[in-house]
């Protein structure tokens, strides 16, 4: 990808959980709305696994609308007439922030020399960006899915930095099932003959087939059985009879292939490996002596947890676990399970009840 992104180079090196250090770290970001004179109205939005900084503006690669335009903008639940919204591409990703495709100090892409990172390392990068922007304390940090992990990590490790924490469709640690799905995706990428042990950046061919399969497998986890049945059922794709072959006979097959092939145009395969590994390592209790309540012992923030009844990737029980820990830590917390047919992706789609929760909590 050769696009130029708005970015900031962090002044201080990032010491990583795995023992490595990244220097001259670039964090690409977008902002929306004006910062108040007292700098009290900033909201940090944290993106999910395959997301990026273009939360409310057109994506420069695909041309598609921002991933949360329905939620962010003038007069919307996250109202840019009232708030200064900052959304950054996490380190390890591929939309301008330092990651595997970035040039190492020797002038060659890091590829698999890039250090393995954690969710907390990603948040270190975000906090470094806030320092560069002169934002000492956020009105709120907001995130869904992996973005929710980042929001919880910021609240636990930098408790003075945010007044409100809104974590949607997320978890405090990755389950064995989550890790298993990610491993299928990673193995698909690494089995692609064009992966070349990660050193494919100088090659014309990229590991697109493996990355597409990884995306297809993951995308299934973002949906619900009822949603798939309603949208596709067992309906055939552009035909009236089965072919008795291995083309995409069913609509759901065609849909997954479309999702996979489109994804390869905007995402880097090595970034997918690194980000999924970071999510798998995430365990907020483990970081704080094995007790999740200890993670929030020093927090002064107000919390809101939101789950969806059709989300089987991060089910409601995961949010309740966080809520119980916050209660044990004495932190003010509200919680709601919303009904939606879309599965895990509900936080990105048209769920009016979520709009009301977000707007009300931020106010």
DOVO-956067 format. One record per residue (C-alpha): residue number from 1; residue in three letters; x, z, y. Coordinates in nm, 4 decimals. Each point is the difference from the previous one (the first is absolute). Example, Ala and Ser with C-alpha at 12.3 -4.5 7.8 and 13.67 -1.06 7.14 Angstrom:
R num residuo u w v
R 1 ALA 1.2300 0.7800 -0.4500
R 2 SER 0.1370 -0.0660 0.3440
END
This chain:
R num residuo u w v
R 1 UNK 0.0000 0.0000 0.0000
R 2 UNK 0.1465 -0.1031 0.3340
R 3 UNK -0.2602 0.1345 0.2398
R 4 UNK 0.1141 0.2239 0.2861
R 5 UNK -0.1714 0.3366 0.0165
R 6 UNK -0.0242 0.2638 0.2688
R 7 UNK 0.2345 0.2740 -0.1156
R 8 UNK 0.2198 0.2938 0.0894
R 9 UNK 0.3414 0.0896 -0.1387
R 10 UNK 0.0232 0.3717 -0.0704
R 11 UNK 0.2873 0.1783 0.1722
R 12 UNK 0.0612 0.2475 -0.2806
R 13 UNK 0.0810 -0.0881 -0.3631
R 14 UNK -0.2675 0.0796 -0.2590
R 15 UNK 0.1137 0.2446 -0.2683
R 16 UNK -0.2072 -0.0805 -0.3091
R 17 UNK -0.1437 0.2198 -0.2724
R 18 UNK 0.2035 -0.1880 -0.2613
R 19 UNK 0.3264 0.0984 0.1700
R 20 UNK 0.0738 -0.3257 0.1806
R 21 UNK 0.0074 -0.0714 0.3721
R 22 UNK -0.1370 -0.3010 0.1853
R 23 UNK 0.1562 -0.0892 0.3339
R 24 UNK -0.1216 -0.2325 0.2744
R 25 UNK -0.3525 0.0251 -0.1375
R 26 UNK -0.2532 -0.2387 0.1504
R 27 UNK -0.3671 0.0970 0.0097
R 28 UNK -0.2420 -0.2796 0.0882
R 29 UNK -0.3224 0.1082 0.1671
R 30 UNK -0.3039 -0.0970 0.2040
R 31 UNK -0.1840 0.2007 0.2642
R 32 UNK -0.3542 -0.0192 0.1339
R 33 UNK -0.1445 0.1765 0.3039
R 34 UNK 0.1757 0.1855 0.2824
R 35 UNK 0.1951 0.3228 -0.0279
R 36 UNK -0.1413 0.2787 0.2171
R 37 UNK 0.2259 0.1377 0.2761
R 38 UNK 0.0426 0.3232 -0.1972
R 39 UNK 0.0564 -0.1982 -0.3238
R 40 UNK -0.2739 0.1971 -0.1747
R 41 UNK -0.2145 -0.2853 -0.1325
R 42 UNK 0.2284 -0.1659 -0.2563
R 43 UNK -0.1284 -0.0704 -0.3507
R 44 UNK 0.2361 -0.1042 -0.2775
R 45 UNK -0.1612 -0.2264 -0.2601
R 46 UNK 0.1760 -0.0164 -0.3361
R 47 UNK -0.0509 -0.3046 -0.2193
R 48 UNK -0.0515 -0.0337 -0.3748
R 49 UNK 0.2325 -0.1536 -0.2606
R 50 UNK -0.0391 -0.3655 0.0959
R 51 UNK -0.1007 0.0612 0.3614
R 52 UNK 0.2010 -0.0366 0.3176
R 53 UNK -0.0007 0.0713 0.3719
R 54 UNK -0.2628 -0.2621 0.0837
R 55 UNK -0.2942 0.2349 -0.0218
R 56 UNK -0.2053 -0.1553 0.2804
R 57 UNK 0.1648 -0.3340 0.0733
R 58 UNK 0.0408 -0.3262 -0.1863
R 59 UNK 0.2565 -0.0038 -0.2775
R 60 UNK 0.2890 -0.2288 0.1035
R 61 UNK 0.0498 -0.1404 -0.3511
R 62 UNK -0.3550 -0.0446 -0.1272
R 63 UNK -0.1884 -0.0268 0.3300
R 64 UNK -0.2614 0.2402 -0.1378
R 65 UNK -0.1513 0.2792 0.2134
R 66 UNK 0.1646 0.3414 0.0047
R 67 UNK -0.0629 0.2094 -0.3091
R 68 UNK -0.2133 0.2584 0.1873
R 69 UNK -0.1393 -0.1957 0.2946
R 70 UNK -0.3466 0.1317 -0.0799
R 71 UNK 0.1292 0.3530 0.0641
R 72 UNK 0.2542 -0.0442 0.2813
R 73 UNK -0.0733 -0.1468 0.3412
R 74 UNK -0.1926 0.0523 0.3256
R 75 UNK -0.3163 0.1988 -0.0698
R 76 UNK 0.0722 0.0224 -0.3710
R 77 UNK 0.0391 0.3244 -0.1985
R 78 UNK 0.3711 0.0075 0.0843
R 79 UNK -0.0640 -0.0947 0.3592
R 80 UNK 0.2936 -0.1683 0.1717
R 81 UNK -0.1689 0.0612 0.3352
R 82 UNK 0.0674 0.3692 -0.0667
R 83 UNK 0.3002 0.0090 -0.2318
R 84 UNK 0.3462 -0.1488 -0.0184
R 85 UNK 0.0202 -0.1238 -0.3589
R 86 UNK 0.3391 -0.0485 -0.1643
R 87 UNK 0.0303 -0.1689 -0.3386
R 88 UNK 0.3415 -0.0621 -0.1551
R 89 UNK 0.1257 -0.1878 -0.3026
R 90 UNK 0.1570 0.2563 -0.2358
R 91 UNK 0.3656 -0.0218 -0.0907
R 92 UNK 0.0406 -0.1772 -0.3312
R 93 UNK -0.2661 -0.2534 0.0929
R 94 UNK 0.0396 -0.3586 0.1140
R 95 UNK -0.1716 -0.0510 0.3349
R 96 UNK 0.2922 0.0758 0.2271
R 97 UNK 0.1040 0.3519 -0.1001
R 98 UNK 0.3232 0.0627 -0.1870
R 99 UNK -0.0488 -0.0772 -0.3686
R 100 UNK 0.1513 -0.1819 -0.2966
R 101 UNK -0.0151 -0.3378 0.1757
R 102 UNK 0.1843 0.1346 0.3060
R 103 UNK 0.3685 -0.0652 0.0546
R 104 UNK 0.2320 0.2767 -0.1138
R 105 UNK 0.3128 0.0863 0.2013
R 106 UNK 0.1902 -0.2710 -0.1927
R 107 UNK -0.2341 -0.2668 0.1360
R 108 UNK -0.1729 -0.0699 -0.3311
R 109 UNK -0.3545 0.1087 -0.0937
R 110 UNK -0.0160 0.3475 -0.1503
R 111 UNK -0.2090 -0.1223 -0.2952
R 112 UNK 0.0290 0.2662 -0.2711
R 113 UNK 0.2809 0.1739 0.1881
R 114 UNK -0.2693 0.1397 0.2272
R 115 UNK -0.0331 0.3725 -0.0725
R 116 UNK -0.3064 0.1243 -0.1826
R 117 UNK -0.2252 0.1673 0.2560
R 118 UNK -0.2880 0.2478 0.0004
R 119 UNK -0.3190 0.0431 0.1985
R 120 UNK 0.1768 0.2742 0.1949
R 121 UNK 0.2794 -0.2474 0.0829
R 122 UNK -0.2610 -0.2426 0.1310
R 123 UNK -0.1374 0.2753 0.2221
R 124 UNK 0.3518 0.0789 0.1211
R 125 UNK 0.0079 -0.3566 0.1264
R 126 UNK -0.3383 0.0405 0.1686
R 127 UNK 0.1050 0.3264 0.1668
R 128 UNK 0.3174 -0.1724 0.1183
R 129 UNK -0.2136 -0.2722 0.1570
R 130 UNK -0.2198 0.2578 0.1730
R 131 UNK 0.3150 0.1568 0.1434
R 132 UNK 0.1111 -0.3401 0.1294
R 133 UNK -0.3431 -0.0486 0.1593
R 134 UNK 0.0108 0.3435 0.1623
R 135 UNK -0.3018 0.1331 -0.1903
R 136 UNK 0.0647 0.3621 -0.0913
R 137 UNK -0.3462 0.0911 -0.1250
R 138 UNK -0.2727 -0.2244 -0.1354
R 139 UNK -0.3657 0.0422 0.0690
R 140 UNK -0.0416 -0.0995 -0.3645
R 141 UNK 0.1639 -0.1640 -0.2979
R 142 UNK -0.2343 -0.2149 -0.2087
R 143 UNK 0.0506 -0.1805 -0.3282
R 144 UNK -0.1707 -0.1253 -0.3119
R 145 UNK 0.1475 -0.0278 -0.3508
R 146 UNK 0.3818 0.0000 0.0389
R 147 UNK -0.0663 0.0465 0.3708
R 148 UNK -0.1793 0.3227 -0.0858
R 149 UNK 0.3076 0.1148 -0.1916
R 150 UNK 0.2062 -0.0604 0.3129
R 151 UNK -0.2507 0.1917 0.2124
R 152 UNK 0.0150 0.2998 -0.2368
R 153 UNK 0.3794 -0.0207 -0.0167
R 154 UNK 0.0291 0.0031 0.3785
R 155 UNK -0.2330 0.3008 0.0198
R 156 UNK 0.2026 0.1864 -0.2626
R 157 UNK 0.3515 -0.0837 0.1166
R 158 UNK -0.0465 -0.0406 0.3754
R 159 UNK -0.2912 0.2387 0.0629
R 160 UNK 0.0513 0.0070 0.3760
R 161 UNK -0.0392 -0.3771 0.0416
R 162 UNK -0.3767 -0.0517 -0.0457
R 163 UNK -0.3113 0.1822 0.1178
R 164 UNK -0.2316 -0.1698 -0.2501
R 165 UNK 0.0597 -0.1454 -0.3455
R 166 UNK -0.2475 -0.2450 -0.1517
R 167 UNK 0.0818 -0.0954 -0.3607
R 168 UNK -0.2315 -0.2490 -0.1690
R 169 UNK -0.0211 -0.0997 -0.3678
R 170 UNK 0.3344 0.1572 -0.0820
R 171 UNK 0.1816 0.2602 -0.2064
R 172 UNK 0.2735 0.2636 0.0223
R 173 UNK 0.1777 -0.1412 -0.3042
R 174 UNK -0.0068 -0.3085 -0.2166
R 175 UNK -0.1598 0.0409 -0.3404
R 176 UNK 0.1370 -0.1310 -0.3285
R 177 UNK -0.2634 -0.2750 0.0064
R 178 UNK 0.1046 -0.1074 0.3494
R 179 UNK 0.3643 -0.0108 -0.1060
R 180 UNK -0.0937 -0.2021 -0.3070
R 181 UNK -0.1774 -0.2687 0.2006
R 182 UNK 0.2941 -0.0254 0.2373
R 183 UNK 0.2440 -0.0334 -0.2866
R 184 UNK -0.1963 -0.2957 -0.1367
R 185 UNK 0.0362 -0.1689 0.3374
R 186 UNK 0.3704 0.0747 0.0287
R 187 UNK 0.0679 -0.1305 -0.3481
R 188 UNK -0.1903 -0.3196 0.0804
R 189 UNK 0.2267 -0.0572 0.3009
R 190 UNK 0.3212 0.0807 -0.1830
R 191 UNK -0.0983 -0.2243 -0.2929
R 192 UNK -0.0383 -0.2992 0.2322
R 193 UNK 0.2972 -0.2316 -0.0657
R 194 UNK 0.0375 -0.0547 0.3741
R 195 UNK 0.0396 0.3705 0.0760
R 196 UNK 0.3744 -0.0264 -0.0760
R 197 UNK 0.0420 0.3786 -0.0014
R 198 UNK -0.1228 0.0029 0.3563
R 199 UNK 0.2544 -0.2467 0.1384
R 200 UNK -0.2387 -0.2863 0.0715
R 201 UNK 0.0103 -0.0177 0.3796
R 202 UNK 0.2432 -0.2932 0.0114
R 203 UNK -0.1992 -0.1916 -0.2620
R 204 UNK -0.2776 -0.2459 0.0664
R 205 UNK -0.2098 0.1466 -0.2809
R 206 UNK -0.1302 0.3555 0.0286
R 207 UNK -0.1573 0.2221 -0.2688
R 208 UNK -0.3496 -0.1006 0.1109
R 209 UNK -0.1589 -0.0073 -0.3451
R 210 UNK 0.1062 0.3568 -0.0778
R 211 UNK -0.1063 0.1261 0.3424
R 212 UNK -0.3386 -0.1710 -0.0381
R 213 UNK -0.0606 0.1719 -0.3345
R 214 UNK 0.1003 0.3343 0.1537
R 215 UNK -0.2508 -0.0552 0.2797
R 216 UNK -0.2730 -0.0995 -0.2444
R 217 UNK 0.0500 0.3128 -0.2112
R 218 UNK 0.0027 0.2255 0.3062
R 219 UNK -0.3008 -0.1688 0.1579
R 220 UNK -0.2145 0.0874 -0.3009
R 221 UNK 0.0659 0.3681 0.0725
R 222 UNK -0.1257 -0.0421 0.3576
R 223 UNK -0.3461 -0.1108 -0.1164
R 224 UNK -0.2849 0.1670 -0.1870
R 225 UNK -0.1682 -0.1117 -0.3191
R 226 UNK -0.3371 -0.0167 0.1730
R 227 UNK 0.1496 -0.2004 0.2852
R 228 UNK 0.1637 -0.2481 -0.2374
R 229 UNK -0.3192 -0.0344 -0.2012
R 230 UNK -0.2120 -0.0570 0.3099
R 231 UNK 0.2426 -0.2466 0.1571
R 232 UNK 0.1046 -0.1947 -0.3093
R 233 UNK -0.1610 0.1245 -0.3205
R 234 UNK 0.0788 -0.2495 -0.2759
R 235 UNK -0.0802 -0.3015 0.2163
R 236 UNK 0.2058 -0.3129 -0.0573
R 237 UNK 0.2141 -0.1574 0.2724
R 238 UNK -0.1022 -0.3533 0.1040
R 239 UNK -0.1258 -0.0932 -0.3466
R 240 UNK -0.3029 0.0376 -0.2220
R 241 UNK 0.1775 0.0398 -0.3352
R 242 UNK 0.3055 0.1849 -0.1273
R 243 UNK 0.3081 -0.2202 -0.0371
R 244 UNK 0.1302 0.1760 -0.3108
R 245 UNK 0.3395 0.0048 0.1678
R 246 UNK 0.1974 0.2245 0.2323
R 247 UNK -0.0993 -0.1334 0.3382
R 248 UNK -0.1948 0.2322 0.2323
R 249 UNK -0.3387 -0.0320 -0.1688
R 250 UNK -0.1453 0.3111 0.1627
R 251 UNK -0.0463 0.0620 0.3706
R 252 UNK 0.1843 0.3311 -0.0234
R 253 UNK 0.3035 -0.1780 -0.1469
R 254 UNK 0.0025 -0.2527 0.2827
R 255 UNK -0.0325 0.2809 0.2543
R 256 UNK 0.2975 0.1902 -0.1403
R 257 UNK 0.2139 -0.3133 -0.0103
R 258 UNK -0.0875 -0.0678 0.3630
R 259 UNK 0.0937 0.3563 0.0947
R 260 UNK 0.3303 -0.0280 -0.1832
R 261 UNK 0.1076 -0.3374 0.1383
R 262 UNK -0.0962 0.0868 0.3580
R 263 UNK 0.1959 0.3238 -0.0152
R 264 UNK 0.3276 -0.1738 -0.0841
R 265 UNK -0.0097 -0.1853 0.3322
R 266 UNK 0.0263 0.3179 0.2046
R 267 UNK 0.1775 0.2626 -0.2101
R 268 UNK 0.3466 0.0515 -0.1438
R 269 UNK 0.0328 0.0734 -0.3724
R 270 UNK 0.2822 0.2508 0.0432
R 271 UNK -0.2003 0.1858 0.2643
R 272 UNK -0.2816 0.0301 -0.2528
R 273 UNK 0.2422 0.1638 -0.2444
R 274 UNK 0.1297 0.2483 0.2561
R 275 UNK -0.3338 0.0966 0.1517
R 276 UNK -0.1744 0.0532 -0.3327
R 277 UNK 0.2926 0.2153 -0.1138
R 278 UNK -0.0305 0.2089 0.3169
R 279 UNK -0.3695 0.0546 -0.0707
R 280 UNK 0.0738 0.0980 -0.3608
R 281 UNK 0.2533 0.2593 0.1138
R 282 UNK -0.2493 0.1539 0.2416
R 283 UNK -0.0821 0.3610 -0.0870
R 284 UNK -0.0586 0.2147 0.3069
R 285 UNK -0.0170 0.3241 -0.2002
R 286 UNK 0.3308 -0.0732 -0.1723
R 287 UNK 0.1617 -0.0427 0.3410
R 288 UNK -0.1127 0.3510 0.0954
R 289 UNK 0.0851 0.2251 -0.2914
R 290 UNK -0.2723 -0.1221 -0.2327
R 291 UNK -0.2944 0.1348 0.2018
R 292 UNK -0.2032 -0.2447 0.2044
R 293 UNK -0.1297 0.2738 0.2311
R 294 UNK 0.3599 0.0734 0.1013
R 295 UNK 0.0308 -0.3559 0.1263
R 296 UNK -0.2558 0.0771 0.2715
R 297 UNK 0.0966 0.3604 0.0724
R 298 UNK 0.1438 -0.0791 0.3429
R 299 UNK -0.2554 -0.2541 0.1128
R 300 UNK -0.2035 0.0510 0.3158
R 301 UNK -0.1945 -0.3230 -0.0404
R 302 UNK -0.3657 -0.0599 -0.0789
R 303 UNK -0.0520 -0.2005 -0.3178
R 304 UNK -0.2663 -0.2342 -0.1281
R 305 UNK 0.0034 -0.1393 -0.3545
R 306 UNK -0.2249 -0.2906 -0.0992
R 307 UNK -0.0591 -0.1367 -0.3506
R 308 UNK -0.2341 -0.2596 -0.1512
R 309 UNK -0.2189 0.0499 -0.3032
R 310 UNK 0.0987 -0.3355 -0.1516
R 311 UNK 0.3773 0.0438 0.0444
R 312 UNK 0.1591 0.0520 -0.3415
R 313 UNK 0.3566 -0.0583 0.1233
R 314 UNK -0.0017 0.3104 0.2221
R 315 UNK -0.3260 0.1678 -0.1027
R 316 UNK -0.1753 0.2750 0.1911
R 317 UNK 0.1670 0.2678 -0.2141
R 318 UNK 0.3345 -0.0944 0.1592
R 319 UNK -0.1346 0.0611 0.3505
R 320 UNK -0.1633 0.3258 -0.1078
R 321 UNK 0.3371 0.1165 -0.1317
R 322 UNK 0.1507 -0.0517 0.3453
R 323 UNK -0.2970 0.1710 0.1664
R 324 UNK 0.0384 0.3060 -0.2227
R 325 UNK 0.3685 0.0206 0.0879
R 326 UNK -0.0801 -0.0253 0.3707
R 327 UNK -0.2578 0.2758 -0.0363
R 328 UNK 0.2584 0.2163 -0.1741
R 329 UNK 0.2421 -0.0648 0.2850
R 330 UNK -0.2648 0.0984 0.2560
R 331 UNK -0.0080 -0.3433 0.1600
R 332 UNK -0.3241 -0.1237 0.1591
R 333 UNK -0.1274 -0.2821 -0.2190
R 334 UNK -0.3138 -0.2059 -0.0468
R 335 UNK -0.0738 -0.2187 -0.2991
R 336 UNK -0.2525 -0.2674 -0.0854
R 337 UNK -0.0584 -0.2242 -0.2990
R 338 UNK -0.1644 -0.3229 0.1085
R 339 UNK -0.2100 -0.2278 -0.2143
R 340 UNK 0.1202 -0.3618 -0.0103
R 341 UNK 0.0018 -0.2695 -0.2682
R 342 UNK 0.3414 -0.1457 0.0795
R 343 UNK 0.2360 0.2356 -0.1852
R 344 UNK 0.3312 0.1008 0.1533
R 345 UNK -0.0149 -0.2823 0.2545
R 346 UNK -0.3082 0.1619 0.1565
R 347 UNK 0.2127 0.1401 0.2825
R 348 UNK 0.0778 -0.3554 0.1119
R 349 UNK -0.3513 -0.1388 -0.0309
R 350 UNK -0.3367 0.0389 0.1698
R 351 UNK -0.0988 0.3621 -0.0622
R 352 UNK -0.1850 0.1154 0.3157
R 353 UNK 0.0129 0.3640 -0.1091
R 354 UNK 0.3801 -0.0152 0.0133
R 355 UNK -0.0174 -0.1336 0.3562
R 356 UNK -0.2035 0.3039 0.1018
R 357 UNK 0.2380 0.2426 -0.1727
R 358 UNK 0.3087 -0.1538 0.1600
R 359 UNK -0.1501 -0.0120 0.3479
R 360 UNK -0.1347 0.3528 -0.0192
R 361 UNK 0.3204 0.1537 -0.1337
R 362 UNK 0.2236 -0.1620 0.2588
R 363 UNK -0.2204 0.1159 0.2847
END
